[in-house]
Amino acid sequence: MSQVESLQNDRLAKRNTFFLSGGQALYGSNMAVLITLSGLAGMYLSPDPVYATLPISAMVVGTALSTVPASLFMQRTSRRRGFMLGTAAGVFGAALAMTALFGHSFPLFCLALFICGIYQAFAGYYRFAAADVASDEFRPRAISWVMAGGVAAAFVGAQLVALSSDWLGPVPFVGGYATCVALSLTAFVVMSFLTIPKLSAEEQANTGRPLREIFTQQKAVVAVACGMVGYGIMTLVMTATPIAMIGCGLSVKDAAFVIQWHIFSMFAPSFFTGNLITRFGVERILGAGLLLLAGCGFVALGGLEVERFVIALILLGLGWNFTFVGATTLLTDCYTAAERSKAQAANDLMVFVVVAIASFGSGGLLNGFGWDAVNYALFPFVGTALLLLLWFVLREARPSKV
């Protein structure tokens, strides 16, 4: 690719990154409301407290089952149409959640969150879409800038929870889901401005290497493992946090405050994560992310004060950002343009299967063994990911045989 073509592609990538970042902000605000309220709404609707996090698990299952169809749909049509379809699912899912709360139906509420998971599946490709036409040099920053759009979500989402959850009382939480409808409708409009070239007929016909060959590369193994551990641990701890805080006698506003700073720490580093990767290398950033996740566990095990929840969830967010952006960047080096749809779909499927297990296991661990058990559970997975990363670094440093 010539320098002129590279500059033209980066100009287009920057334009798309602007709209994708806005879409990320709206999606992130939506998710902030869902994360804060859905476990509590699950407790309100569920016949048994052990199933309180089942709606969030249903959302993650919806995401996992939709990742491959979402990618294939966008391969056949376009990123723009796919992302608009995803926001439409967000509108329908949130509206159905309102209906479930008014009707006090736990199964319907779980179905509603499952549909919201479809929105999450499409939104999960925003970061990859930013890299589609970007040069190798700009790609880490493009991914990072899109993720930075979530910073607004930290404050908007928390304020929406505080202001709207009792709007349509006496049924609790309904107002929060009404705001999700409005956010998804706005995101639908924003996504309509994207301009991402479709794959050519030749690129669609040529699917490249088999998935087994792509994902047996050392680099791909580490990228997927770090993505699964980072996202899985973040979900495990974050899902349990609002319920644990209410169980300790803290308020919904306290929980919203903690989730606000957690989401801020998830996305704020994205303003510089790409530059850090360029300067220090993706392996060091992944290692730092995993150590931050371990730090979350140590802090959370030290007490039940609001301040300790805040610090633990900030460390959790920082660890997620470094592992997620780092894993995404590493993965983009493992496939060609023709392979991107199936490779991205397979990666997100593996990641969200783990996330689904973590979200459901979170409720069981918390209800059966307490808050400490949730935090002890993260250490074996962080240790395993660190060992894999170390193995990769040592293999890369080994001189190649001529």
C-alpha positions as a printed NumPy array, in Angstrom:
array([[  0.   ,   0.   ,   0.   ],
       [  1.387,   3.421,  -0.999],
       [  1.823,   6.279,   1.458],
       [ -0.968,   8.233,  -0.284],
       [ -3.391,   5.291,   0.028],
       [ -2.395,   4.843,   3.662],
       [ -3.121,   8.513,   4.416],
       [ -6.482,   8.317,   2.639],
       [ -7.423,   5.194,   4.573],
       [ -6.443,   6.81 ,   7.869],
       [ -8.568,   9.882,   7.088],
       [-11.551,   7.59 ,   6.53 ],
       [-10.646,   5.582,   9.625],
       [-10.565,   8.773,  11.73 ],
       [-14.009,   9.804,  10.448],
       [-15.443,   6.388,  11.257],
       [-13.687,   6.381,  14.614],
       [-15.543,   9.596,  15.526],
       [-18.956,   7.994,  14.932],
       [-17.929,   4.649,  16.419],
       [-16.713,   6.44 ,  19.537],
       [-20.107,   8.16 ,  19.809],
       [-21.82 ,   4.815,  19.335],
       [-19.589,   3.34 ,  22.046],
       [-20.595,   6.156,  24.425],
       [-24.305,   5.51 ,  23.848],
       [-23.912,   1.74 ,  24.04 ],
       [-21.772,   2.065,  27.168],
       [-24.363,   4.288,  28.858],
       [-26.991,   1.7  ,  27.98 ],
       [-24.881,  -1.074,  29.475],
       [-24.165,   0.961,  32.62 ],
       [-27.895,   1.135,  33.297],
       [-28.386,  -2.567,  32.52 ],
       [-25.449,  -3.678,  34.673],
       [-26.469,  -1.569,  37.664],
       [-30.178,  -2.37 ,  37.589],
       [-30.575,  -5.854,  36.099],
       [-29.198,  -7.804,  39.041],
       [-31.381,  -5.769,  41.396],
       [-34.382,  -6.163,  39.093],
       [-33.609,  -9.886,  39.024],
       [-33.82 ,  -9.964,  42.821],
       [-37.165,  -8.121,  42.63 ],
       [-38.645, -10.537,  40.067],
       [-36.906, -13.825,  40.832],
       [-38.584, -16.513,  42.956],
       [-35.159, -17.442,  44.39 ],
       [-32.228, -15.068,  45.155],
       [-29.759, -17.524,  43.604],
       [-31.229, -16.666,  40.198],
       [-30.876, -12.894,  40.648],
       [-28.042, -12.65 ,  38.118],
       [-29.759, -14.965,  35.605],
       [-31.06 , -12.008,  33.522],
       [-27.509, -10.692,  33.116],
       [-26.409, -14.214,  32.218],
       [-29.215, -14.347,  29.645],
       [-27.873, -11.119,  28.146],
       [-24.379, -12.561,  27.88 ],
       [-25.719, -15.786,  26.362],
       [-27.599, -13.659,  23.825],
       [-24.294, -11.964,  23.022],
       [-22.397, -15.248,  22.714],
       [-25.001, -16.809,  20.423],
       [-25.18 , -13.669,  18.268],
       [-21.484, -12.992,  17.686],
       [-21.12 , -15.349,  14.706],
       [-24.437, -14.427,  13.002],
       [-23.64 , -10.735,  13.55 ],
       [-20.248, -11.041,  11.899],
       [-21.602, -13.062,   8.969],
       [-24.462, -10.582,   8.492],
       [-22.014,  -7.676,   8.302],
       [-19.767,  -9.614,   5.936],
       [-22.694, -10.105,   3.531],
       [-24.175,  -6.605,   3.931],
       [-22.086,  -3.929,   5.663],
       [-20.859,  -2.797,   9.063],
       [-23.307,   0.127,   8.963],
       [-26.396,  -2.055,   8.459],
       [-25.237,  -4.518,  11.07 ],
       [-24.629,  -1.858,  13.695],
       [-28.021,  -0.275,  12.98 ],
       [-29.668,  -3.685,  13.381],
       [-27.888,  -4.1  ,  16.705],
       [-29.228,  -0.809,  18.047],
       [-32.733,  -1.844,  16.956],
       [-32.363,  -4.966,  19.1  ],
       [-31.385,  -2.67 ,  21.984],
       [-34.605,  -0.701,  21.56 ],
       [-36.785,  -3.816,  21.472],
       [-35.017,  -5.54 ,  24.362],
       [-35.265,  -2.531,  26.687],
       [-38.94 ,  -1.995,  25.802],
       [-39.645,  -5.668,  26.532],
       [-37.849,  -5.341,  29.894],
       [-40.234,  -2.5  ,  30.796],
       [-43.162,  -4.743,  29.895],
       [-41.759,  -7.567,  32.037],
       [-41.377,  -5.3  ,  35.056],
       [-44.914,  -3.96 ,  34.72 ],
       [-46.185,  -7.547,  34.415],
       [-43.839,  -8.895,  37.128],
       [-42.632, -11.655,  34.771],
       [-39.16 , -13.037,  35.482],
       [-39.033, -15.273,  32.341],
       [-40.039, -12.34 ,  30.093],
       [-37.405, -10.166,  31.76 ],
       [-34.742, -12.788,  31.029],
       [-35.891, -12.903,  27.392],
       [-35.675,  -9.113,  27.221],
       [-32.093,  -9.142,  28.486],
       [-31.263, -11.929,  26.014],
       [-32.357,  -9.579,  23.203],
       [-30.292,  -6.757,  24.706],
       [-27.364,  -9.163,  24.376],
       [-27.796,  -9.063,  20.588],
       [-27.079,  -5.33 ,  20.733],
       [-23.95 ,  -6.092,  22.743],
       [-22.814,  -8.641,  20.141],
       [-22.946,  -6.075,  17.334],
       [-21.419,  -3.335,  19.489],
       [-18.529,  -5.643,  20.294],
       [-17.373,  -5.202,  16.678],
       [-17.05 ,  -1.407,  16.945],
       [-13.4  ,  -1.818,  17.938],
       [-12.687,  -4.082,  14.961],
       [-14.552,  -1.756,  12.58 ],
       [-12.227,   1.075,  13.597],
       [ -9.277,  -1.03 ,  12.468],
       [-10.787,  -2.199,   9.158],
       [ -9.273,   0.532,   6.982],
       [ -6.621,   1.897,   9.367],
       [ -2.911,   1.622,   8.67 ],
       [ -0.759,  -0.621,  10.866],
       [  0.569,   2.469,  12.663],
       [ -2.844,   4.012,  13.343],
       [ -4.657,   0.759,  14.171],
       [ -3.883,   0.568,  17.938],
       [ -4.944,   4.192,  18.377],
       [ -8.119,   3.684,  16.335],
       [ -9.136,   0.756,  18.538],
       [ -8.223,   2.711,  21.655],
       [-10.114,   5.861,  20.602],
       [-13.3  ,   3.91 ,  19.986],
       [-13.039,   2.347,  23.423],
       [-12.484,   5.844,  24.873],
       [-16.05 ,   6.676,  23.894],
       [-17.118,   4.7  ,  26.924],
       [-15.799,   7.414,  29.261],
       [-18.999,   9.408,  28.795],
       [-20.946,   6.286,  29.705],
       [-19.432,   6.242,  33.196],
       [-21.092,   9.503,  34.148],
       [-24.143,   9.468,  31.886],
       [-25.087,   5.905,  32.856],
       [-24.728,   6.501,  36.593],
       [-26.749,   9.714,  36.448],
       [-29.442,   7.997,  34.412],
       [-29.708,   5.248,  37.029],
       [-29.958,   7.785,  39.854],
       [-32.473,  10.009,  38.056],
       [-34.658,   7.613,  36.124],
       [-35.02 ,   4.292,  37.948],
       [-38.09 ,   5.526,  39.896],
       [-39.635,   7.615,  37.116],
       [-42.462,   5.196,  36.382],
       [-43.145,   3.986,  39.924],
       [-44.547,   2.334,  41.912],
       [-42.905,  -0.439,  39.841],
       [-39.15 ,  -0.075,  40.488],
       [-36.454,   0.245,  37.818],
       [-38.822,   0.732,  34.844],
       [-37.617,   4.284,  34.192],
       [-34.066,   3.052,  33.803],
       [-35.058,   0.762,  30.952],
       [-37.003,   3.613,  29.335],
       [-33.716,   5.538,  29.133],
       [-32.161,   2.488,  27.439],
       [-34.816,   2.732,  24.724],
       [-33.899,   6.395,  24.144],
       [-30.154,   5.685,  24.112],
       [-30.54 ,   2.86 ,  21.587],
       [-32.692,   5.012,  19.292],
       [-30.024,   7.734,  19.342],
       [-27.315,   5.17 ,  18.579],
       [-29.348,   3.984,  15.584],
       [-29.06 ,   7.482,  14.079],
       [-25.327,   7.788,  14.843],
       [-24.528,   4.448,  13.201],
       [-26.255,   5.558,   9.989],
       [-23.351,   7.959,   9.3  ],
       [-20.666,   5.247,   9.072],
       [-18.757,   4.731,   5.817],
       [-16.872,   1.438,   5.904],
       [-16.178,  -0.243,   2.538],
       [-17.691,  -3.682,   2.087],
       [-15.449,  -6.622,   1.364],
       [-15.092,  -7.211,  -2.363],
       [-16.721, -10.238,  -3.975],
       [-13.274, -11.799,  -4.265],
       [-12.55 , -11.208,  -0.565],
       [-15.938, -12.68 ,   0.397],
       [-15.316, -15.753,  -1.76 ],
       [-11.809, -16.272,  -0.408],
       [-12.246, -17.173,   3.251],
       [ -8.537, -17.768,   3.808],
       [ -7.068, -20.287,   6.218],
       [ -9.119, -22.628,   8.396],
       [ -9.943, -21.332,  11.87 ],
       [ -7.822, -24.071,  13.421],
       [ -4.759, -22.747,  11.614],
       [ -5.493, -19.154,  12.625],
       [ -6.1  , -19.91 ,  16.294],
       [ -3.199, -22.302,  16.797],
       [ -0.764, -19.462,  16.226],
       [  1.029, -18.63 ,  19.486],
       [ -0.026, -15.001,  19.167],
       [ -3.692, -15.93 ,  18.695],
       [ -3.66 , -18.326,  21.666],
       [ -2.383, -15.558,  23.953],
       [ -4.783, -12.957,  22.505],
       [ -7.829, -15.178,  23.06 ],
       [ -6.698, -16.329,  26.516],
       [ -6.076, -12.788,  27.762],
       [ -9.359, -11.603,  26.247],
       [-11.296, -14.416,  27.94 ],
       [ -9.63 , -13.962,  31.333],
       [ -9.872, -10.161,  31.305],
       [-13.513, -10.017,  30.245],
       [-14.525, -13.07 ,  32.293],
       [-13.046, -11.775,  35.542],
       [-14.452,  -8.307,  34.971],
       [-17.926,  -9.812,  34.518],
       [-17.585, -12.16 ,  37.487],
       [-16.748,  -9.373,  39.938],
       [-18.807,  -6.557,  38.418],
       [-22.029,  -8.601,  38.228],
       [-21.814,  -9.487,  41.91 ],
       [-20.826,  -6.024,  43.134],
       [-24.226,  -4.228,  43.267],
       [-25.878,  -7.221,  44.949],
       [-22.995,  -7.596,  47.428],
       [-23.187,  -3.9  ,  48.281],
       [-26.941,  -4.006,  48.895],
       [-26.393,  -7.112,  51.022],
       [-23.882,  -5.152,  53.13 ],
       [-26.487,  -2.494,  53.864],
       [-25.286,   0.017,  51.273],
       [-27.709,   1.831,  48.95 ],
       [-28.56 ,   1.665,  45.246],
       [-26.922,   5.095,  44.886],
       [-23.744,   3.718,  46.464],
       [-23.789,   0.85 ,  43.969],
       [-24.375,   3.259,  41.071],
       [-21.454,   5.402,  42.295],
       [-19.12 ,   2.383,  42.368],
       [-20.237,   1.191,  38.924],
       [-19.776,   4.748,  37.597],
       [-16.105,   4.812,  38.579],
       [-15.653,   1.247,  37.414],
       [-16.938,   2.113,  33.938],
       [-14.842,   5.289,  33.905],
       [-11.733,   3.25 ,  34.65 ],
       [-12.699,   0.736,  31.953],
       [-12.678,   3.348,  29.206],
       [-10.665,   6.406,  30.327],
       [ -7.283,   4.687,  29.768],
       [ -8.269,   4.233,  26.119],
       [ -7.139,   7.803,  25.455],
       [ -3.582,   6.547,  25.873],
       [ -3.658,   2.723,  25.812],
       [ -2.928,   2.699,  22.071],
       [  0.085,   4.953,  22.567],
       [  1.291,   2.787,  25.455],
       [  1.064,  -0.297,  23.244],
       [  3.036,   1.467,  20.495],
       [  5.699,   2.614,  22.958],
       [  6.084,  -0.371,  25.3  ],
       [  4.686,  -3.274,  23.288],
       [  1.425,  -5.142,  23.58 ],
       [  2.911,  -7.89 ,  25.766],
       [  3.846,  -5.466,  28.578],
       [  0.393,  -3.854,  28.501],
       [ -1.285,  -7.271,  28.702],
       [  0.923,  -8.196,  31.664],
       [  0.101,  -4.937,  33.442],
       [ -3.606,  -5.554,  32.854],
       [ -3.487,  -9.007,  34.388],
       [ -1.629,  -7.712,  37.457],
       [ -4.242,  -4.975,  37.892],
       [ -6.982,  -7.633,  37.868],
       [ -5.14 ,  -9.475,  40.64 ],
       [ -4.883,  -6.178,  42.548],
       [ -8.667,  -5.858,  42.412],
       [ -9.013,  -9.185,  44.202],
       [ -6.539,  -8.263,  46.954],
       [ -8.251,  -4.926,  47.638],
       [-11.778,  -6.404,  47.613],
       [-10.795,  -9.056,  50.146],
       [ -9.689,  -6.397,  52.631],
       [-13.099,  -5.097,  53.723],
       [-16.634,  -4.007,  52.853],
       [-16.407,  -0.203,  52.975],
       [-17.669,   1.835,  50.013],
       [-14.153,   3.178,  49.465],
       [-12.778,  -0.344,  49.146],
       [-15.447,  -1.285,  46.606],
       [-14.543,   1.84 ,  44.612],
       [-10.789,   1.112,  44.575],
       [-11.306,  -2.57 ,  43.732],
       [-13.667,  -1.794,  40.856],
       [-11.326,   0.908,  39.508],
       [ -8.496,  -1.637,  39.406],
       [-10.888,  -4.087,  37.763],
       [-11.751,  -1.547,  35.067],
       [ -8.117,  -0.654,  34.388],
       [ -7.196,  -4.329,  34.153],
       [-10.047,  -4.977,  31.73 ],
       [ -9.011,  -2.073,  29.509],
       [ -5.384,  -3.135,  29.22 ],
       [ -6.233,  -6.792,  28.612],
       [ -9.115,  -6.106,  26.214],
       [ -7.44 ,  -3.445,  24.061],
       [ -4.18 ,  -5.381,  24.169],
       [ -5.817,  -8.679,  23.206],
       [ -7.764,  -7.005,  20.387],
       [ -4.597,  -5.387,  19.011],
       [ -2.688,  -8.666,  19.201],
       [ -5.487, -10.546,  17.462],
       [ -5.592,  -8.126,  14.501],
       [ -2.079,  -9.324,  13.604],
       [ -3.287, -12.92 ,  13.282],
       [ -5.608, -12.778,  10.267],
       [ -5.951, -11.298,   6.78 ],
       [ -8.783,  -9.086,   5.488],
       [-10.479, -12.127,   3.953],
       [-10.299, -13.978,   7.29 ],
       [-11.38 , -11.106,   9.524],
       [-15.113, -11.874,   9.766],
       [-14.747, -15.483,  10.85 ],
       [-11.692, -14.787,  13.019],
       [-13.379, -11.922,  14.874],
       [-16.575, -13.952,  15.249],
       [-14.736, -16.985,  16.6  ],
       [-12.767, -14.834,  19.04 ],
       [-15.838, -13.059,  20.401],
       [-17.757, -16.326,  20.631],
       [-15.021, -17.861,  22.804],
       [-14.768, -14.732,  24.933],
       [-18.515, -14.403,  25.535],
       [-19.023, -18.078,  26.312],
       [-16.578, -17.524,  29.18 ],
       [-18.35 , -14.28 ,  30.102],
       [-21.711, -16.103,  30.196],
       [-20.29 , -18.737,  32.538],
       [-18.756, -16.004,  34.713],
       [-21.971, -13.993,  34.951],
       [-24.062, -16.992,  35.987],
       [-21.363, -18.348,  38.299],
       [-21.128, -14.941,  39.957],
       [-24.62 , -15.231,  41.425],
       [-24.043, -18.786,  42.612],
       [-20.697, -17.956,  44.23 ],
       [-22.046, -14.854,  45.925],
       [-25.229, -16.5  ,  47.206],
       [-23.575, -19.773,  48.242],
       [-20.161, -18.705,  49.525],
       [-20.123, -14.927,  49.86 ],
       [-18.289, -11.935,  48.385],
       [-14.84 , -13.255,  49.307],
       [-15.358, -16.386,  47.211],
       [-16.065, -14.251,  44.132],
       [-12.713, -12.53 ,  44.544],
       [-10.687, -15.652,  45.405],
       [-11.976, -17.231,  42.192],
       [-10.134, -14.775,  39.952],
       [ -6.569, -15.655,  41.024],
       [ -6.158, -19.05 ,  39.293],
       [ -7.288, -17.583,  35.966],
       [ -5.017, -14.55 ,  36.213],
       [ -2.099, -16.859,  37.05 ],
       [ -2.805, -19.098,  34.069],
       [ -2.996, -16.128,  31.678],
       [  0.264, -14.705,  33.04 ],
       [  2.011, -18.028,  32.452],
       [  0.724, -18.154,  28.861],
       [  1.886, -14.596,  28.26 ],
       [  5.318, -15.389,  29.7  ],
       [  5.532, -18.476,  27.467],
       [  4.731, -16.34 ,  24.424],
       [  7.276, -13.644,  25.32 ],
       [ 10.034, -16.211,  25.852],
       [  9.201, -17.966,  22.573],
       [  9.255, -14.65 ,  20.701],
       [ 12.588, -13.708,  22.253],
       [ 14.175, -17.021,  21.258],
       [ 16.405, -16.667,  18.146],
       [ 14.784, -18.224,  15.077],
       [ 16.495, -21.157,  13.44 ],
       [ 17.821, -20.545,   9.956]])
